[in-house]
């Protein structure tokens, strides 16, 4: 005679099985992903390279372990750290390094409660020849309301001795000389400003380059646009202007996100061509101005070493014709040629923001791939919702580069199994 198990016991076993299946599915997906992951960060063609890296860091929100370091090949020659985040880096003629930064713990807080966060720029003396630790020899900074989306990401040294600075707190670019702001352009002169820009991530101005005397190329990240600002004139050209001219003349114009989407660190190549890290489209693009003044994608690359880019935030066209790319969430710096083939790569210890190849650094003007008629390389497409969740996991947990949208989907299924199974078990026990 067969004994029939109680319904509650059957349900408990089913729930336990379902939960265990979810755990096994999740673990298996991680093991398979790690086992099948391509090798990154090891490409090298034997040439001698020196690369300066600004590292935003790690931890939640990428606000820990920021550093600046110099790579001689793959060896770190010197490193300056102990700061929440560093961003754009430039080696000056005297060997010092100029960099944007953000750090907490300041007592001088102006309108904000102490202690607070400061952002601004620093000049660091590496002291590499003496063997002493790098030291901060100059700092210009000011208090901001929050650690997130209020940073100074870029600073440029001017021939006059002043510094040209981006500012997300008040959404402007400004020139500071001897600690005093002598000129500024406010984005509110073109874009419709909120009542208090310090309380929202409004435009996220993240880069400025001097492209000619009194003309500056500015990245307006959240508007998906680059603008050329001329002193005394304001905005004289828009790259990725709205398709509808009447909309572009509205107080809050935005560009086409299929052309640029929350970009970083454009480089002016000249002759109506600009190289841009098209960050939230996960690619690097060359934009070319056509005969009618419209900017279109003339060349693009979206992967290297068999791995799609994830939030790349810098691309520099090098004197040798290759492109140096900072692939932030994959935690690597990689150099590719016009066909997308990798010439050199380096796996970074934390999330990098920007890299410069020495001695030239980022130049104004450079080889344009569009001139050679190179076709678009790669066709990687994000999956809505899953790509957003992946971005959150990458910035919050610094998941490995091989953790993809497929792993996010498996994680959701696994989580559903665990929660569902746990619910069945709990329900059975309550009934029993």
C-alpha positions in Angstrom: 0.0 0.0 0.0 1.5 3.3 -1.1 1.5 6.1 1.5 0.4 9.5 0.2 2.6 12.4 1.3 1.0 15.4 3.0 0.3 18.3 0.6 2.5 20.6 2.7 5.5 18.2 2.5 5.1 17.9 -1.2 4.9 21.7 -1.6 8.0 22.1 0.6 10.0 19.7 -1.5 8.9 21.4 -4.7 9.8 24.8 -3.3 13.2 23.6 -2.2 13.9 22.0 -5.6 12.9 25.2 -7.4 15.1 27.4 -5.2 18.1 25.0 -5.6 17.5 25.0 -9.3 17.8 28.8 -9.3 21.1 28.7 -7.3 22.6 26.0 -9.6 21.5 27.9 -12.7 23.1 31.1 -11.4 26.4 29.5 -10.4 26.6 27.5 -13.7 26.1 30.7 -15.7 29.0 32.3 -13.9 31.3 29.2 -14.3 30.5 28.9 -18.0 31.0 32.7 -18.5 34.4 32.7 -16.8 35.5 29.5 -18.7 34.5 30.8 -22.1 35.7 34.4 -21.6 38.2 35.7 -24.1 41.6 36.9 -22.9 41.8 40.7 -22.6 44.5 43.0 -21.6 47.4 41.0 -23.0 47.8 42.2 -26.6 51.2 43.6 -27.4 53.0 44.2 -30.6 56.4 44.7 -29.0 56.5 48.5 -29.3 57.6 50.6 -26.3 54.6 52.5 -24.9 54.1 55.0 -22.0 50.5 55.6 -21.1 49.1 58.0 -18.5 45.9 56.8 -16.9 43.3 58.7 -14.8 41.3 56.2 -12.7 37.9 57.0 -11.4 38.2 54.1 -9.0 35.9 51.5 -7.7 33.3 50.9 -4.9 29.6 52.0 -5.1 29.3 54.9 -7.6 33.0 54.6 -8.4 33.9 56.9 -5.6 36.7 54.9 -4.0 40.4 54.3 -4.8 40.8 57.0 -7.4 44.3 57.3 -8.8 46.6 58.6 -11.5 49.4 56.4 -12.7 52.0 56.1 -15.4 52.4 52.8 -17.3 55.8 52.0 -18.8 54.6 49.1 -21.0 52.5 47.3 -18.5 54.5 48.2 -15.4 53.2 51.0 -13.2 56.1 53.4 -13.0 54.5 55.6 -10.4 51.0 56.1 -8.9 49.3 58.9 -7.0 46.2 57.8 -5.0 44.3 58.4 -1.7 41.5 60.3 -3.5 37.9 59.4 -4.2 38.1 59.9 -7.9 40.4 61.2 -10.6 39.3 62.0 -14.2 41.0 63.6 -17.2 44.8 63.6 -17.1 47.4 65.7 -18.9 51.2 65.6 -18.6 52.6 69.2 -18.7 55.8 70.2 -20.4 57.7 70.1 -17.1 56.6 66.5 -16.4 53.9 67.3 -13.8 50.5 65.9 -14.3 47.3 68.0 -14.3 44.0 66.2 -13.5 40.4 66.8 -12.5 39.4 65.2 -9.2 36.7 64.8 -6.6 37.3 64.1 -2.9 35.3 64.1 0.3 36.2 65.2 3.9 36.7 68.9 3.4 35.9 71.4 6.2 35.6 74.5 4.0 32.1 73.9 2.7 30.6 77.3 1.8 26.8 76.8 1.7 26.9 73.1 2.5 27.2 71.2 5.7 30.7 70.2 6.9 32.4 67.9 6.1 31.7 68.1 2.4 33.0 67.1 -1.0 35.3 69.3 -3.1 35.9 69.1 -6.8 38.4 70.9 -9.1 41.8 70.2 -10.4 45.2 69.3 -9.1 48.8 69.4 -10.4 50.8 66.4 -9.2 54.6 66.1 -9.2 55.4 62.5 -9.8 58.9 62.6 -8.2 59.7 59.5 -10.3 63.4 60.3 -10.7 64.0 60.9 -7.0 62.1 57.8 -5.8 59.9 60.0 -3.5 56.1 59.6 -3.4 54.1 61.7 -5.8 52.9 64.9 -4.2 50.1 67.4 -4.9 51.8 70.7 -5.6 48.8 72.8 -6.5 45.0 72.5 -6.0 42.1 74.6 -7.1 38.8 73.3 -5.7 35.4 74.3 -4.5 32.6 72.7 -2.5 29.7 70.8 -4.2 26.4 69.6 -2.9 26.9 65.9 -3.7 29.6 63.4 -4.7 27.6 62.3 -7.7 27.4 64.2 -11.0 28.9 67.4 -9.7 32.6 66.8 -10.5 35.1 68.7 -12.6 36.0 66.1 -15.2 38.4 68.1 -17.4 40.9 70.9 -17.2 43.1 72.4 -20.0 46.2 74.6 -19.5 46.1 77.8 -21.5 49.0 79.6 -23.1 48.3 82.6 -20.9 48.9 80.5 -17.8 45.3 80.2 -16.9 43.2 77.0 -16.7 40.1 76.2 -18.7 37.7 74.1 -16.5 34.4 72.2 -16.9 31.9 72.4 -14.1 28.9 70.1 -13.6 27.8 71.8 -10.4 26.7 75.0 -12.2 26.9 73.6 -15.7 29.5 76.0 -17.2 33.0 76.2 -18.5 35.3 78.8 -16.9 38.9 80.2 -16.9 40.6 80.6 -13.6 43.8 82.6 -13.3 45.7 82.9 -9.9 42.7 81.4 -8.2 40.2 83.9 -9.7 37.6 83.1 -12.3 38.2 85.6 -15.2 35.7 84.3 -17.8 32.9 81.8 -18.0 30.3 80.5 -20.4 27.1 79.3 -18.8 25.0 76.6 -20.5 21.9 78.4 -19.3 22.5 80.9 -22.2 21.5 78.1 -24.6 19.7 75.4 -22.6 16.7 75.8 -20.3 18.1 75.7 -16.8 16.3 74.2 -13.8 15.7 76.4 -10.8 18.8 75.0 -9.0 21.3 73.1 -11.2 23.1 71.9 -8.1 20.2 69.6 -7.2 19.9 67.7 -10.4 22.2 66.1 -13.0 21.0 68.6 -15.6 23.5 68.7 -18.5 26.6 66.9 -17.2 29.2 69.0 -19.0 32.2 66.7 -19.0 34.9 67.9 -21.4 36.4 71.0 -23.0 39.2 71.3 -25.5 40.9 74.3 -27.0 40.6 73.9 -30.8 41.8 77.3 -31.8 42.3 80.7 -30.3 39.2 81.6 -28.2 37.2 78.6 -29.6 36.4 75.6 -27.4 34.9 72.2 -28.1 32.5 71.4 -25.2 30.7 68.0 -24.5 27.1 68.5 -23.3 26.6 64.9 -22.2 22.9 64.8 -21.3 21.9 66.7 -24.4 23.9 64.2 -26.7 25.6 67.2 -28.3 29.0 68.8 -28.8 29.1 72.6 -29.1 31.8 75.0 -30.2 31.9 78.0 -28.0 33.6 81.1 -29.1 34.6 83.8 -26.6 32.5 86.9 -27.1 30.1 85.0 -29.4 28.7 82.0 -27.5 27.8 78.8 -29.3 28.8 79.1 -33.0 28.3 75.4 -34.0 26.4 72.4 -32.8 27.5 68.8 -33.5 24.5 66.5 -33.5 21.9 69.3 -33.6 18.3 68.3 -33.4 16.9 67.1 -36.8 14.1 69.7 -36.5 15.7 73.2 -36.6 12.7 74.7 -34.8 13.2 72.3 -31.9 17.0 73.0 -31.8 16.1 76.7 -31.3 13.9 75.8 -28.4 15.3 76.4 -24.8 16.1 72.7 -24.3 17.5 71.2 -27.5 18.8 67.6 -27.6 20.6 65.7 -30.3 19.8 62.4 -31.9 20.8 59.6 -29.4 21.4 57.2 -32.3 24.3 59.4 -33.4 25.7 60.3 -29.9 24.3 59.2 -26.6 25.9 60.6 -23.4 29.3 61.0 -24.9 32.7 61.8 -23.4 36.1 63.2 -24.4 35.7 64.3 -28.0 38.9 65.0 -30.0 38.9 67.6 -32.8 40.7 65.9 -35.8 40.2 68.9 -38.1 38.6 69.2 -41.6 35.1 68.8 -40.2 35.9 65.6 -38.3 35.7 64.7 -34.6 36.5 61.5 -32.7 34.1 60.8 -29.8 33.7 58.1 -27.1 29.9 57.5 -27.7 29.6 56.1 -24.2 26.0 54.9 -23.9 26.0 53.5 -27.4 29.1 51.5 -26.3 31.2 52.5 -29.3 33.8 54.9 -30.6 32.7 57.1 -33.6 34.2 59.5 -36.0 31.7 62.1 -37.0 32.1 64.0 -40.3 30.3 67.2 -41.3 28.8 66.9 -44.8 28.2 69.5 -47.4 24.9 70.6 -45.8 26.5 71.0 -42.4 25.0 67.9 -40.9 27.3 65.6 -38.8 27.0 61.9 -39.5 28.9 58.8 -38.3 31.7 58.1 -40.8 33.4 55.4 -38.9 32.7 53.4 -35.7 34.1 50.5 -33.7 32.2 48.8 -30.9 34.5 46.0 -29.7 38.1 44.9 -29.3 39.8 41.5 -28.4 36.4 39.9 -29.0 34.7 41.8 -26.2 32.1 44.5 -26.9 32.9 47.9 -25.3 31.1 48.8 -22.1 30.8 52.6 -21.4 34.0 53.7 -23.2 34.8 57.2 -22.1 37.9 58.3 -24.0 39.3 57.9 -27.5 42.5 59.5 -28.8 43.8 59.3 -32.4 47.5 58.7 -32.0 50.4 60.0 -34.1 50.9 56.4 -35.5 47.3 56.5 -36.8 45.9 54.0 -34.2 43.2 54.9 -31.6 43.7 54.6 -27.9 40.4 53.7 -26.1 39.5 53.8 -22.4 36.9 51.0 -22.0 35.7 52.0 -18.6 33.4 49.2 -17.3 35.5 46.5 -18.9 38.4 48.0 -16.9 40.9 48.1 -19.8 42.8 50.5 -22.0 43.1 49.2 -25.6 44.8 50.5 -28.8 43.2 49.5 -32.1 43.8 50.3 -35.8 41.4 51.5 -38.4 40.1 48.0 -39.0 39.4 47.4 -35.3 42.3 45.0 -34.8 44.0 45.3 -31.4 47.6 46.4 -31.3 48.0 46.7 -27.5 45.8 46.4 -24.4 46.1 46.6 -20.6 43.7 45.4 -17.9 43.3 48.1 -15.3 43.0 47.4 -11.6 40.0 49.8 -11.2 37.6 51.6 -13.5 39.6 54.0 -15.7 38.2 57.4 -16.9 40.8 58.6 -19.4 44.2 57.6 -20.8 46.8 59.5 -22.8 49.7 58.1 -24.8 52.9 60.0 -24.1 54.7 62.0 -25.1 52.1 63.6 -27.4 49.0 63.2 -25.3 45.7 64.2 -26.9 46.3 66.4 -29.8 44.2 68.9 -31.8 44.2 67.5 -35.3 44.9 64.0 -36.3 44.5 61.2 -38.9 40.8 60.8 -39.9 39.8 57.3 -40.8 36.9 58.7 -42.7 39.4 60.1 -45.2 40.4 56.5 -46.0 36.9 55.3 -46.5 37.0 52.7 -43.8 33.6 51.1 -43.1 31.9 50.8 -39.8 33.4 48.0 -37.7 31.0 45.9 -35.6 27.2 45.8 -35.1 26.8 45.2 -31.3 23.3 46.1 -30.1 22.2 46.6 -26.5 19.1 44.9 -25.2 16.7 47.4 -23.5 16.2 47.0 -19.8 18.9 44.3 -19.5 21.6 46.7 -20.7 20.4 49.3 -18.1 20.5 46.6 -15.3 23.9 45.5 -16.5 25.2 49.1 -16.2 23.9 49.3 -12.7 25.6 46.1 -11.7 28.9 47.1 -13.4 29.0 50.5 -11.7 27.8 49.2 -8.3 29.5 45.9 -8.1 32.3 46.1 -10.7 31.2 42.8 -12.3 33.8 41.1 -14.6 33.9 42.1 -18.3 32.5 38.7 -19.3 29.3 39.3 -17.2 26.9 40.2 -20.0 23.2 41.0 -20.6 22.7 37.2 -20.9 24.0 36.8 -17.4 21.6 39.5 -16.2 18.7 37.6 -17.7 19.9 34.4 -16.1 20.3 36.2 -12.8 16.7 37.4 -13.0 15.4 33.9 -13.7 17.5 32.5 -10.9 16.3 35.1 -8.5 12.7 34.4 -9.5 13.3 30.7 -8.8 14.9 31.3 -5.4 12.2 33.7 -4.3 9.4 31.6 -5.8 10.8 28.4 -4.2 11.3 30.2 -0.9 7.7 31.5 -1.0 6.4 28.0 -1.6 8.4 26.6 1.4 7.2 29.5 3.6 3.6 29.0 2.6 3.8 25.3 3.3 5.2 25.8 6.7 2.7 28.4 7.6 -0.1 26.0 6.6 1.5 23.2 8.5 
